[in-house]
Amino acid sequence: MDEPIQLDALGARGAFRARNRLTVSDVTGRPVAELSQVPRLFVQRGLSALRTATPAGSDELSAVIARAGHTFATDTVGGLSAQEYQYLVSRVSGVPVTVVRSATRRIERAAAEAYRSVRCARPAAAVDRWQDPVTRGGGAVWTRRGDVFAVHAAGNHPGVHSLWLEALAMGYRVAVRPSGREPFTPHRLVTALREAGIGDDRLILLPTDHHVADDIVRGADLSLVYGGDAVVHKYRADPNVLTQGPGRTKILLADGDWASSLDTVVASISDEGGVACVNATAVFVAGDPAPVAAAIAERLAALPSLPPEDDKAVLPVRPAAEARRTEKYLLDHADGGVLRLGGDGIVDELGDGSAVLRPAVVQLDRPDAPQLATELPFPCVWVAPWSPDDGVGPLRNTLVLTVVSQDERLIGRLVDEPSISNVHVGDHPTHRMAPGIPHDGYLAEFLMRSKAVIR
Amino acid sequence: MAVAADPVLTFPPDQVPDPEEFIQAAMRWHFSPETGSPYWIERAKTLDFDPRRDVRTFDDLQLFPNIVNELRQVPARDLVPQGYGSSVEVIGIYESGGTTGAPKRVAYLADWMDRYVTWSTRQMEERGHPRDAHWLALIPSGPHLWGEVVARQARRRGGFTSTIDLDPRWVKKCLAEGRGDEAGRYVEHILAQGEFLLETQDIRVLVVTPPLLERLAQHEHLVKLVNEKVRVIIWSGAHMDADSRHLFRTEVFPDVQLFGNYGSTMILCGAVERSGSEDECVFDPFAPHVSFSVVDPETGRPVPYGERGQVVMNHISRSALFPNNLERDVATRIRPLAGQLGDSVADVSPVRTFDDEVVIEGVY
């Protein structure tokens, strides 16, 4: 492949190859694709076409999305077979190819069940159509809060693209801004959906540089924006923007017997290449954290360093220079901790310009150590002591908390805690997800509302 | 008392002089004590070369330091060549946009205005722009030159102008302070005023900046009016990227001629879009009065043709001398038209930082 792959913008009038294009390189720095970067005018016209388009009927829509998901996962789309696509994603994002494959399947499943998942969030008293007999004499109809939905996607893990399918299933017209780091997944998914018949004026792909990116959020009714703390802060006050920031996912081993949970702990840290927001960043141990940290370190140390497209690869790969920066960041922030793994560095160069990010395990001596909030894009875990006297405090601000405990009062308090989004009780890894089970609340809680209809 | 200038400086449109003869005549005019401006006569004392002796060719213009930052303080009167004597006619004192710090100021003389309007309206004639038309200009007037130029161009072509003023500095101020919504409101206010004119008047020529045109394109009603009535959209004052230009030409205003001008206060005019510019928007200057080179900002050396570099501008006329000005723009270096001094440029875009000050382009 000498000619770079062209990833065009996908507008309401079809594909658009911009003169201004971003080079997308693999983990060795070799260019593999060019992503068109559309100007503001294209964004404006795209959003206005979405606004003018009529929503599709839900029955038809649900079949189209399911069909597209299957095509996405199995067929040739935009000239790339599923295998070629998965290879490219692994080479560009450095995410192990097996993780990409399972994400492909997850997107397929999410597409098949998008409509059903969305319905899980519908209030029990609300109905889908105003014609429903329930509205005679007064009832609730579940309606969209807007017409146009925008996504600023992340490039860390292809699985992020399973979520916005729900907006499409609710009849939203959707604009996706792909990440320049891994644009293949959204380009392929949007292409498959358009080929399946969603309507070019109902779903568009708007690759842009950051100067124009805000225009997409401003022009949409509701937006889903992925990013770091700065992005979360930027949109905090905007009720029309839902942010997906760092997960700060945690595990609490509240019973003395942690050995039987070691598999769950290790999987939570390192499955998915450790790059997902649902990967555990911190482990809290009732009692002495040292043996737990040592056991995790021993298990993670055995993971092999391989290029991302290798079937046996499990660890993420980045360009060597970027890997060195991540390593420096880790070592700069590990002050006061004991590096059980990674103390000699986490960068394992593959000799082609890329480097494996090897796991790190840092033991800390208190449950409120600031490092516990440091989330890095590889299997990196902070292990700290915890006692019932510390309570829920250290466990706040968490996307997923796996708690291994028999203490129902404790579990009840964790479930009640507003800043913990999901609670897994017992040996359920933090990254376990399924259609119909909310990820960070149901997306539909943000997209929909109940409207009174009396007739 | 006025001193007659070398006729080579006021050449008739069809008799473009030899570039070196022209440059040398200009050096004699601007650096002779009886004809040069107080500014240049004084400034020459601190130069380590003698312009009348050492500046003979286009390349020699690089001997000059970039003096444009001095124009933020120099009394405008001091910029007027003394050779005009008491008969001098200063049309106005015009200022740069103020994109990069305090504005730069120039004195604009009537004889230059006449030369530029003659040249630029010939370009319009060659491109088949309508005559006797009602123009609508949604552009800066006030301290800026453009509004004045457009009014005169319209008149020269038998037409007349409605002007809705646009204060680009206010927009830039809003953007710099993170008040994008306020800037947007202001731009809508300008468009709303233009809408009355587009609805009720037979507007055939629309003069506008690219950001304003982009905003206009969001209003279906305005797009429809422009497509129905307007024959030519003259744009300038900010950059239009190649993709937006393509979309304007093919999708938004498919039947309207787009005519780009690349202007700067420091050249006292604008270069015009070359006829038949397709993928690349090429600008040709009013040579030899205005000349460009495209250089590597690190070395100051010209980049090869087809490569990107930073634009250096020269203005040389009887009325003014602004040589060797490194502008805030990057562009592709393009082969000049036959006999033209310096280069032409294409696909102009802003340099992201300039003199350590972030460039905020705004609407002008």
Interface residues (C-beta under 8 A of the other chain):
Chain A: R13 A18 R19 N20 V38 P39 R40 L41 F42 Q44 R45 S48
Chain B: E214 A217 Q218 E220 D241 A242 D243 S244 H246 L247 F248 E251 V252 D279
